[in-house]
């Protein structure tokens, strides 16, 4: 069994890990679809409010994700093989 020597250091990091920032969009998106489902059985006004909230948050969420992906390096993931 090999032992790690105290003077050994780990290799440098190849790339930074990207994590999205905190957002209320997932919660608002779920609330929108829930309101829309409740609106199906209660009122068309509630249905349209829920659908508007759901569609608005979905569009915003996709736009934010596209912007985040656009800021990644061009060679992100190049040459890596996933099994």
N, C-alpha and C positions, 0 to 999 in steps of 0.2 A: 504494500500500500504506500503510495507516495505522500509525502508530507509537504505542505506549502511552506516555503521559506519566507521569513519576514521581509526580506528585501525584494521579493517578487511583487510586481504590481500587475493588475489586470490590463488587458489590451485596451486601447482607446475606443471610445464609443463610435460606431460607424455612422449613426444618424440619430437625431433627436426623435423622441416619441411625441407624436402629435395627439393632443387631447382637445376636444372642443371645449369652449368656455361654458359656464353655467347659462342655462336658458329656461325660460318659462314656456317655450313653444311646445314641448311634448305634453305638458299638462293642459295647456289651452287647446291643443289639438284633440286630446282625449275628451275634454269637456265639450268641445264643439260637436263631436260625433255623438256623444251621449245626449246632448240637448236635441240634436236632430232626430235621434231614435225616439226620444220621449215625444217630440213634436209630431211624429208620425201618428201617434195615437191620441194626441190632445188637440193640437191646433196647427194650422198651416203657418201662422206667424212664428211660432216657436220653431217649427221645422226649418223655415228659411233663415232664422237667426242662427240656429245651430249649424246649418250648411254653410252660411257665410263665414262663421267663425272657423269651421273646419277647413274650408277652402283657403281662407286668408292665411291661416297658420301653416298649412301645407305648402303653399307657394313661398311664404317667407322662409320656412325651414329648408326647402330645396335651394332657394337662392343663397342662404347662408352657407349651406354645405358646398355648393358650387364655388363660392368665393373662397372658402377654406381650402378646397382642393386646388384651386388656381394658384394659391400661395405656396404649394409644395414644390420642392425642387423638381426640375424636368426629368432627372434621372432617378426619381424616387422608385425604388423597387426594381430597377434594371439589374439584370444579371442574377437575381435571387430566384431560387427554385423552391416552390412550396410543394410538399408531398401530401 
